[in-house]
């Protein structure tokens, strides 16, 4: 699954589309940024409700390629700008973290289905 494949799904709205279309290798769901720094894999998609620019900074350190903000949380412009500078895609969804994680796992070849 590539980042552009996420963008093509109806469940997601792309808020920041200046990114390298890398192959997503994993997903990681967390709202604790220190946990993301310690455990998120490179070329992963972060599924979270943390909609602020610190999420981008941590994602950049961890090598996260895309961020999905759940529950239709508002995403501030400074987060989108920071993500553009780092080349990290940002998406928004009405789905909660459980539903979104299951959907991404399904497309990554896992057994979950949304």
N, CA, C and O atoms as a GROMACS GRO file, in nm:
protein
  456
    1UNK      N    1   0.085  -0.118   0.000
    1UNK     CA    2   0.000   0.000   0.000
    1UNK      C    3   0.089   0.124   0.000
    1UNK      O    4   0.180   0.137   0.081
    2UNK      N    5   0.061   0.214  -0.091
    2UNK     CA    6   0.133   0.341  -0.098
    2UNK      C    7   0.048   0.451  -0.033
    2UNK      O    8  -0.072   0.434  -0.011
    3UNK      N    9   0.112   0.563  -0.005
    3UNK     CA   10   0.038   0.675   0.053
    3UNK      C   11  -0.075   0.718  -0.040
    3UNK      O   12  -0.184   0.751   0.006
    4UNK      N   13  -0.050   0.717  -0.169
    4UNK     CA   14  -0.154   0.756  -0.265
    4UNK      C   15  -0.275   0.663  -0.260
    4UNK      O   16  -0.386   0.703  -0.294
    5UNK      N   17  -0.254   0.538  -0.217
    5UNK     CA   18  -0.366   0.445  -0.201
    5UNK      C   19  -0.457   0.488  -0.087
    5UNK      O   20  -0.578   0.472  -0.094
    6UNK      N   21  -0.398   0.544   0.019
    6UNK     CA   22  -0.478   0.597   0.130
    6UNK      C   23  -0.559   0.716   0.079
    6UNK      O   24  -0.678   0.729   0.107
    7UNK      N   25  -0.492   0.803   0.004
    7UNK     CA   26  -0.558   0.922  -0.049
    7UNK      C   27  -0.677   0.885  -0.138
    7UNK      O   28  -0.775   0.960  -0.145
    8UNK      N   29  -0.669   0.772  -0.206
    8UNK     CA   30  -0.776   0.729  -0.296
    8UNK      C   31  -0.897   0.670  -0.224
    8UNK      O   32  -1.004   0.657  -0.284
    9UNK      N   33  -0.882   0.635  -0.097
    9UNK     CA   34  -0.994   0.576  -0.022
    9UNK      C   35  -1.094   0.684   0.019
    9UNK      O   36  -1.054   0.792   0.062
   10UNK      N   37  -1.221   0.654   0.006
   10UNK     CA   38  -1.327   0.751   0.037
   10UNK      C   39  -1.330   0.792   0.184
   10UNK      O   40  -1.379   0.900   0.216
   11UNK      N   41  -1.280   0.708   0.272
   11UNK     CA   42  -1.287   0.736   0.416
   11UNK      C   43  -1.193   0.848   0.460
   11UNK      O   44  -1.205   0.900   0.571
   12UNK      N   45  -1.099   0.886   0.373
   12UNK     CA   46  -0.995   0.981   0.414
   12UNK      C   47  -0.996   1.106   0.328
   12UNK      O   48  -1.019   1.102   0.207
   13UNK      N   49  -0.970   1.219   0.393
   13UNK     CA   50  -0.952   1.347   0.326
   13UNK      C   51  -0.806   1.385   0.340
   13UNK      O   52  -0.754   1.392   0.452
   14UNK      N   53  -0.739   1.411   0.230
   14UNK     CA   54  -0.598   1.450   0.233
   14UNK      C   55  -0.590   1.599   0.264
   14UNK      O   56  -0.646   1.682   0.192
   15UNK      N   57  -0.518   1.634   0.372
   15UNK     CA   58  -0.502   1.773   0.411
   15UNK      C   59  -0.366   1.828   0.372
   15UNK      O   60  -0.348   1.949   0.363
   16UNK      N   61  -0.270   1.738   0.349
   16UNK     CA   62  -0.134   1.779   0.314
   16UNK      C   63  -0.081   1.678   0.214
   16UNK      O   64  -0.052   1.563   0.248
   17UNK      N   65  -0.070   1.722   0.088
   17UNK     CA   66  -0.037   1.626  -0.018
   17UNK      C   67   0.102   1.646  -0.079
   17UNK      O   68   0.128   1.601  -0.190
   18UNK      N   69   0.191   1.714  -0.007
   18UNK     CA   70   0.329   1.727  -0.052
   18UNK      C   71   0.409   1.617   0.017
   18UNK      O   72   0.461   1.636   0.127
   19UNK      N   73   0.418   1.502  -0.049
   19UNK     CA   74   0.485   1.387   0.011
   19UNK      C   75   0.547   1.301  -0.097
   19UNK      O   76   0.511   1.311  -0.215
   20UNK      N   77   0.641   1.216  -0.056
   20UNK     CA   78   0.696   1.115  -0.145
   20UNK      C   79   0.606   0.993  -0.133
   20UNK      O   80   0.578   0.949  -0.022
   21UNK      N   81   0.562   0.940  -0.244
   21UNK     CA   82   0.465   0.830  -0.243
   21UNK      C   83   0.533   0.696  -0.212
   21UNK      O   84   0.549   0.612  -0.300
   22UNK      N   85   0.573   0.680  -0.086
   22UNK     CA   86   0.645   0.559  -0.045
   22UNK      C   87   0.548   0.445  -0.018
   22UNK      O   88   0.428   0.466   0.002
   23UNK      N   89   0.602   0.326  -0.017
   23UNK     CA   90   0.527   0.207   0.020
   23UNK      C   91   0.513   0.205   0.172
   23UNK      O   92   0.613   0.206   0.244
   24UNK      N   93   0.390   0.203   0.222
   24UNK     CA   94   0.365   0.195   0.366
   24UNK      C   95   0.391   0.051   0.409
   24UNK      O   96   0.334  -0.043   0.352
   25UNK      N   97   0.476   0.035   0.509
   25UNK     CA   98   0.513  -0.099   0.555
   25UNK      C   99   0.444  -0.141   0.683
   25UNK      O  100   0.442  -0.260   0.717
   26UNK      N  101   0.387  -0.044   0.756
   26UNK     CA  102   0.325  -0.077   0.885
   26UNK      C  103   0.230   0.036   0.924
   26UNK      O  104   0.232   0.144   0.866
   27UNK      N  105   0.150   0.007   1.024
   27UNK     CA  106   0.066   0.108   1.086
   27UNK      C  107   0.096   0.112   1.234
   27UNK      O  108   0.138   0.011   1.292
   28UNK      N  109   0.075   0.227   1.296
   28UNK     CA  110   0.094   0.238   1.440
   28UNK      C  111  -0.013   0.330   1.495
   28UNK      O  112  -0.034   0.440   1.444
   29UNK      N  113  -0.082   0.285   1.598
   29UNK     CA  114  -0.190   0.362   1.659
   29UNK      C  115  -0.152   0.399   1.801
   29UNK      O  116  -0.131   0.312   1.885
   30UNK      N  117  -0.143   0.529   1.826
   30UNK     CA  118  -0.109   0.576   1.960
   30UNK      C  119  -0.136   0.725   1.970
   30UNK      O  120  -0.131   0.797   1.870
   31UNK      N  121  -0.166   0.769   2.091
   31UNK     CA  122  -0.181   0.911   2.120
   31UNK      C  123  -0.070   0.961   2.212
   31UNK      O  124  -0.062   1.080   2.241
   32UNK      N  125   0.015   0.871   2.255
   32UNK     CA  126   0.126   0.906   2.343
   32UNK      C  127   0.250   0.923   2.256
   32UNK      O  128   0.304   0.825   2.205
   33UNK      N  129   0.295   1.047   2.239
   33UNK     CA  130   0.401   1.074   2.143
   33UNK      C  131   0.534   1.009   2.180
   33UNK      O  132   0.611   0.973   2.090
   34UNK      N  133   0.563   0.993   2.308
   34UNK     CA  134   0.686   0.923   2.346
   34UNK      C  135   0.678   0.776   2.304
   34UNK      O  136   0.780   0.716   2.270
   35UNK      N  137   0.560   0.719   2.306
   35UNK     CA  138   0.540   0.582   2.259
   35UNK      C  139   0.563   0.573   2.108
   35UNK      O  140   0.623   0.478   2.060
   36UNK      N  141   0.516   0.672   2.035
   36UNK     CA  142   0.537   0.676   1.890
   36UNK      C  143   0.686   0.684   1.860
   36UNK      O  144   0.736   0.612   1.773
   37UNK      N  145   0.759   0.770   1.932
   37UNK     CA  146   0.904   0.782   1.911
   37UNK      C  147   0.975   0.650   1.936
   37UNK      O  148   1.069   0.616   1.864
   38UNK      N  149   0.931   0.578   2.035
   38UNK     CA  150   0.999   0.453   2.074
   38UNK      C  151   0.960   0.334   1.987
   38UNK      O  152   1.040   0.242   1.970
   39UNK      N  153   0.839   0.333   1.932
   39UNK     CA  154   0.791   0.210   1.871
   39UNK      C  155   0.740   0.218   1.726
   39UNK      O  156   0.731   0.114   1.661
   40UNK      N  157   0.709   0.334   1.676
   40UNK     CA  158   0.660   0.342   1.537
   40UNK      C  159   0.773   0.308   1.441
   40UNK      O  160   0.888   0.347   1.461
   41UNK      N  161   0.739   0.234   1.337
   41UNK     CA  162   0.838   0.193   1.238
   41UNK      C  163   0.852   0.297   1.128
   41UNK      O  164   0.760   0.375   1.102
   42UNK      N  165   0.969   0.298   1.064
   42UNK     CA  166   0.986   0.382   0.946
   42UNK      C  167   0.888   0.338   0.837
   42UNK      O  168   0.851   0.221   0.828
   43UNK      N  169   0.848   0.434   0.757
   43UNK     CA  170   0.754   0.410   0.647
   43UNK      C  171   0.621   0.355   0.698
   43UNK      O  172   0.556   0.273   0.631
   44UNK      N  173   0.581   0.400   0.816
   44UNK     CA  174   0.452   0.358   0.870
   44UNK      C  175   0.353   0.473   0.860
   44UNK      O  176   0.389   0.586   0.829
   45UNK      N  177   0.228   0.441   0.888
   45UNK     CA  178   0.124   0.542   0.899
   45UNK      C  179   0.084   0.549   1.047
   45UNK      O  180   0.056   0.447   1.109
   46UNK      N  181   0.082   0.670   1.102
   46UNK     CA  182   0.043   0.692   1.241
   46UNK      C  183  -0.105   0.724   1.245
   46UNK      O  184  -0.152   0.814   1.175
   47UNK      N  185  -0.178   0.651   1.327
   47UNK     CA  186  -0.322   0.670   1.345
   47UNK      C  187  -0.341   0.726   1.485
   47UNK      O  188  -0.306   0.661   1.583
   48UNK      N  189  -0.397   0.848   1.495
   48UNK     CA  190  -0.400   0.919   1.622
   48UNK      C  191  -0.512   1.022   1.626
   48UNK      O  192  -0.577   1.049   1.524
   49UNK      N  193  -0.533   1.080   1.744
   49UNK     CA  194  -0.620   1.196   1.757
   49UNK      C  195  -0.540   1.321   1.794
   49UNK      O  196  -0.597   1.428   1.816
   50UNK      N  197  -0.409   1.308   1.800
   50UNK     CA  198  -0.321   1.419   1.837
   50UNK      C  199  -0.298   1.510   1.717
   50UNK      O  200  -0.209   1.485   1.636
   51UNK      N  201  -0.379   1.613   1.706
   51UNK     CA  202  -0.373   1.703   1.591
   51UNK      C  203  -0.300   1.832   1.628
   51UNK      O  204  -0.363   1.934   1.656
   52UNK      N  205  -0.168   1.825   1.628
   52UNK     CA  206  -0.085   1.944   1.652
   52UNK      C  207   0.053   1.921   1.593
   52UNK      O  208   0.088   1.809   1.557
   53UNK      N  209   0.131   2.029   1.583
   53UNK     CA  210   0.258   2.018   1.511
   53UNK      C  211   0.361   1.931   1.582
   53UNK      O  212   0.454   1.884   1.517
   54UNK      N  213   0.348   1.908   1.712
   54UNK     CA  214   0.440   1.816   1.780
   54UNK      C  215   0.425   1.674   1.727
   54UNK      O  216   0.522   1.597   1.727
   55UNK      N  217   0.306   1.638   1.682
   55UNK     CA  218   0.284   1.507   1.622
   55UNK      C  219   0.368   1.493   1.495
   55UNK      O  220   0.421   1.386   1.467
   56UNK      N  221   0.380   1.600   1.420
   56UNK     CA  222   0.463   1.600   1.299
   56UNK      C  223   0.610   1.585   1.336
   56UNK      O  224   0.682   1.508   1.273
   57UNK      N  225   0.655   1.659   1.437
   57UNK     CA  226   0.795   1.652   1.478
   57UNK      C  227   0.833   1.511   1.521
   57UNK      O  228   0.937   1.459   1.481
   58UNK      N  229   0.749   1.449   1.601
   58UNK     CA  230   0.774   1.312   1.647
   58UNK      C  231   0.769   1.215   1.530
   58UNK      O  232   0.851   1.124   1.520
   59UNK      N  233   0.674   1.234   1.441
   59UNK     CA  234   0.662   1.148   1.323
   59UNK      C  235   0.787   1.157   1.237
   59UNK      O  236   0.834   1.056   1.184
   60UNK      N  237   0.839   1.276   1.222
   60UNK     CA  238   0.961   1.295   1.144
   60UNK      C  239   1.079   1.221   1.208
   60UNK      O  240   1.155   1.155   1.138
   61UNK      N  241   1.093   1.232   1.338
   61UNK     CA  242   1.201   1.161   1.410
   61UNK      C  243   1.189   1.010   1.393
   61UNK      O  244   1.290   0.941   1.381
   62UNK      N  245   1.066   0.960   1.393
   62UNK     CA  246   1.043   0.815   1.384
   62UNK      C  247   1.042   0.764   1.240
   62UNK      O  248   1.042   0.643   1.218
   63UNK      N  249   1.042   0.853   1.144
   63UNK     CA  250   1.037   0.810   1.004
   63UNK      C  251   0.898   0.773   0.956
   63UNK      O  252   0.884   0.703   0.856
   64UNK      N  253   0.796   0.821   1.026
   64UNK     CA  254   0.657   0.797   0.986
   64UNK      C  255   0.630   0.871   0.855
   64UNK      O  256   0.669   0.987   0.840
   65UNK      N  257   0.565   0.806   0.761
   65UNK     CA  258   0.541   0.864   0.629
   65UNK      C  259   0.408   0.938   0.617
   65UNK      O  260   0.394   1.027   0.534
   66UNK      N  261   0.311   0.900   0.700
   66UNK     CA  262   0.178   0.962   0.692
   66UNK      C  263   0.112   0.960   0.829
   66UNK      O  264   0.138   0.872   0.911
   67UNK      N  265   0.027   1.058   0.851
   67UNK     CA  266  -0.048   1.069   0.975
   67UNK      C  267  -0.196   1.072   0.940
   67UNK      O  268  -0.238   1.144   0.849
   68UNK      N  269  -0.275   0.993   1.012
   68UNK     CA  270  -0.421   0.997   0.997
   68UNK      C  271  -0.480   1.047   1.128
   68UNK      O  272  -0.460   0.986   1.233
   69UNK      N  273  -0.552   1.159   1.122
   69UNK     CA  274  -0.619   1.215   1.238
   69UNK      C  275  -0.764   1.165   1.238
   69UNK      O  276  -0.837   1.183   1.140
   70UNK      N  277  -0.803   1.101   1.347
   70UNK     CA  278  -0.934   1.036   1.357
   70UNK      C  279  -1.039   1.126   1.423
   70UNK      O  280  -1.009   1.233   1.474
   71UNK      N  281  -1.163   1.078   1.420
   71UNK     CA  282  -1.278   1.141   1.486
   71UNK      C  283  -1.308   1.281   1.434
   71UNK      O  284  -1.366   1.363   1.506
   72UNK      N  285  -1.270   1.308   1.310
   72UNK     CA  286  -1.293   1.441   1.250
   72UNK      C  287  -1.240   1.555   1.335
   72UNK      O  288  -1.297   1.664   1.338
   73UNK      N  289  -1.132   1.530   1.404
   73UNK     CA  290  -1.070   1.635   1.486
   73UNK      C  291  -1.024   1.749   1.395
   73UNK      O  292  -0.976   1.724   1.285
   74UNK      N  293  -1.038   1.871   1.441
   74UNK     CA  294  -0.985   1.982   1.361
   74UNK      C  295  -0.832   1.975   1.356
   74UNK      O  296  -0.767   1.945   1.456
   75UNK      N  297  -0.776   2.004   1.241
   75UNK     CA  298  -0.632   2.000   1.223
   75UNK      C  299  -0.584   2.143   1.200
   75UNK      O  300  -0.622   2.206   1.101
   76UNK      N  301  -0.500   2.195   1.290
   76UNK     CA  302  -0.457   2.334   1.275
   76UNK      C  303  -0.362   2.354   1.157
   76UNK      O  304  -0.290   2.262   1.117
   77UNK      N  305  -0.364   2.473   1.104
   77UNK     CA  306  -0.281   2.506   0.988
   77UNK      C  307  -0.132   2.489   1.016
   77UNK      O  308  -0.057   2.450   0.927
   78UNK      N  309  -0.089   2.518   1.141
   78UNK     CA  310   0.055   2.502   1.169
   78UNK      C  311   0.098   2.356   1.163
   78UNK      O  312   0.214   2.327   1.134
   79UNK      N  313   0.008   2.264   1.191
   79UNK     CA  314   0.040   2.122   1.176
   79UNK      C  315   0.055   2.086   1.028
   79UNK      O  316   0.148   2.015   0.989
   80UNK      N  317  -0.036   2.136   0.946
   80UNK     CA  318  -0.031   2.108   0.802
   80UNK      C  319   0.096   2.168   0.742
   80UNK      O  320   0.161   2.104   0.659
   81UNK      N  321   0.132   2.289   0.782
   81UNK     CA  322   0.254   2.353   0.732
   81UNK      C  323   0.378   2.277   0.774
   81UNK      O  324   0.469   2.258   0.693
   82UNK      N  325   0.383   2.233   0.899
   82UNK     CA  326   0.497   2.156   0.948
   82UNK      C  327   0.509   2.024   0.872
   82UNK      O  328   0.620   1.982   0.838
   83UNK      N  329   0.397   1.960   0.845
   83UNK     CA  330   0.399   1.834   0.771
   83UNK      C  331   0.447   1.856   0.628
   83UNK      O  332   0.519   1.773   0.574
   84UNK      N  333   0.409   1.967   0.566
   84UNK     CA  334   0.454   1.998   0.430
   84UNK      C  335   0.606   2.015   0.428
   84UNK      O  336   0.673   1.968   0.337
   85UNK      N  337   0.659   2.083   0.529
   85UNK     CA  338   0.804   2.102   0.538
   85UNK      C  339   0.878   1.969   0.553
   85UNK      O  340   0.988   1.954   0.501
   86UNK      N  341   0.817   1.874   0.622
   86UNK     CA  342   0.879   1.743   0.647
   86UNK      C  343   0.845   1.640   0.540
   86UNK      O  344   0.903   1.531   0.538
   87UNK      N  345   0.751   1.672   0.452
   87UNK     CA  346   0.710   1.577   0.349
   87UNK      C  347   0.627   1.462   0.402
   87UNK      O  348   0.629   1.352   0.348
   88UNK      N  349   0.552   1.488   0.510
   88UNK     CA  350   0.467   1.387   0.572
   88UNK      C  351   0.322   1.414   0.531
   88UNK      O  352   0.271   1.524   0.551
   89UNK      N  353   0.257   1.314   0.474
   89UNK     CA  354   0.117   1.328   0.435
   89UNK      C  355   0.029   1.334   0.560
   89UNK      O  356   0.057   1.268   0.660
   90UNK      N  357  -0.077   1.413   0.553
   90UNK     CA  358  -0.173   1.422   0.664
   90UNK      C  359  -0.312   1.398   0.608
   90UNK      O  360  -0.354   1.460   0.510
   91UNK      N  361  -0.383   1.307   0.672
   91UNK     CA  362  -0.520   1.274   0.635
   91UNK      C  363  -0.611   1.293   0.756
   91UNK      O  364  -0.566   1.290   0.870
   92UNK      N  365  -0.739   1.312   0.728
   92UNK     CA  366  -0.841   1.324   0.831
   92UNK      C  367  -0.950   1.223   0.798
   92UNK      O  368  -0.977   1.195   0.682
   93UNK      N  369  -1.012   1.168   0.904
   93UNK     CA  370  -1.122   1.074   0.885
   93UNK      C  371  -1.226   1.091   0.995
   93UNK      O  372  -1.194   1.134   1.106
   94UNK      N  373  -1.349   1.057   0.964
   94UNK     CA  374  -1.455   1.056   1.064
   94UNK      C  375  -1.446   0.932   1.151
   94UNK      O  376  -1.501   0.928   1.261
   95UNK      N  377  -1.379   0.830   1.102
   95UNK     CA  378  -1.368   0.704   1.175
   95UNK      C  379  -1.288   0.719   1.304
   95UNK      O  380  -1.205   0.809   1.318
   96UNK      N  381  -1.317   0.630   1.398
   96UNK     CA  382  -1.238   0.630   1.522
   96UNK      C  383  -1.109   0.552   1.500
   96UNK      O  384  -1.086   0.497   1.392
   97UNK      N  385  -1.025   0.548   1.601
   97UNK     CA  386  -0.895   0.483   1.586
   97UNK      C  387  -0.907   0.333   1.562
   97UNK      O  388  -0.830   0.276   1.485
   98UNK      N  389  -1.002   0.269   1.626
   98UNK     CA  390  -1.020   0.125   1.608
   98UNK      C  391  -1.058   0.094   1.464
   98UNK      O  392  -0.997   0.010   1.399
   99UNK      N  393  -1.161   0.163   1.415
   99UNK     CA  394  -1.207   0.141   1.278
   99UNK      C  395  -1.097   0.171   1.176
   99UNK      O  396  -1.077   0.096   1.080
  100UNK      N  397  -1.027   0.280   1.198
  100UNK     CA  398  -0.922   0.321   1.105
  100UNK      C  399  -0.806   0.223   1.107
  100UNK      O  400  -0.751   0.190   1.002
  101UNK      N  401  -0.768   0.176   1.224
  101UNK     CA  402  -0.660   0.078   1.235
  101UNK      C  403  -0.697  -0.051   1.164
  101UNK      O  404  -0.614  -0.110   1.094
  102UNK      N  405  -0.822  -0.095   1.181
  102UNK     CA  406  -0.868  -0.218   1.114
  102UNK      C  407  -0.865  -0.202   0.963
  102UNK      O  408  -0.826  -0.293   0.891
  103UNK      N  409  -0.906  -0.086   0.915
  103UNK     CA  410  -0.908  -0.061   0.771
  103UNK      C  411  -0.766  -0.060   0.713
  103UNK      O  412  -0.740  -0.122   0.610
  104UNK      N  413  -0.675   0.009   0.779
  104UNK     CA  414  -0.536   0.014   0.732
  104UNK      C  415  -0.474  -0.124   0.739
  104UNK      O  416  -0.402  -0.164   0.647
  105UNK      N  417  -0.499  -0.198   0.846
  105UNK     CA  418  -0.446  -0.335   0.858
  105UNK      C  419  -0.496  -0.422   0.743
  105UNK      O  420  -0.420  -0.501   0.687
  106UNK      N  421  -0.621  -0.406   0.708
  106UNK     CA  422  -0.679  -0.482   0.597
  106UNK      C  423  -0.603  -0.454   0.467
  106UNK      O  424  -0.567  -0.546   0.394
  107UNK      N  425  -0.580  -0.327   0.438
  107UNK     CA  426  -0.512  -0.290   0.314
  107UNK      C  427  -0.363  -0.323   0.316
  107UNK      O  428  -0.301  -0.336   0.211
  108UNK      N  429  -0.307  -0.337   0.435
  108UNK     CA  430  -0.166  -0.377   0.445
  108UNK      C  431  -0.150  -0.529   0.438
  108UNK      O  432  -0.038  -0.580   0.444
  109UNK      N  433  -0.262  -0.599   0.426
  109UNK     CA  434  -0.255  -0.744   0.413
  109UNK      C  435  -0.283  -0.819   0.540
  109UNK      O  436  -0.264  -0.940   0.547
  110UNK      N  437  -0.328  -0.748   0.643
  110UNK     CA  438  -0.366  -0.813   0.768
  110UNK      C  439  -0.501  -0.880   0.754
  110UNK      O  440  -0.559  -0.882   0.646
  111UNK      N  441  -0.550  -0.935   0.863
  111UNK     CA  442  -0.675  -1.009   0.858
  111UNK      C  443  -0.795  -0.925   0.899
  111UNK      O  444  -0.908  -0.971   0.885
  112UNK      N  445  -0.772  -0.803   0.949
  112UNK     CA  446  -0.884  -0.720   0.991
  112UNK      C  447  -0.958  -0.668   0.869
  112UNK      O  448  -0.898  -0.641   0.765
  113UNK      N  449  -1.087  -0.654   0.882
  113UNK     CA  450  -1.167  -0.594   0.775
  113UNK      C  451  -1.257  -0.489   0.836
  113UNK      O  452  -1.310  -0.508   0.946
  114UNK      N  453  -1.273  -0.380   0.768
  114UNK     CA  454  -1.357  -0.271   0.821
  114UNK      C  455  -1.499  -0.286   0.773
  114UNK      O  456  -1.584  -0.204   0.806
   0.00000   0.00000   0.00000
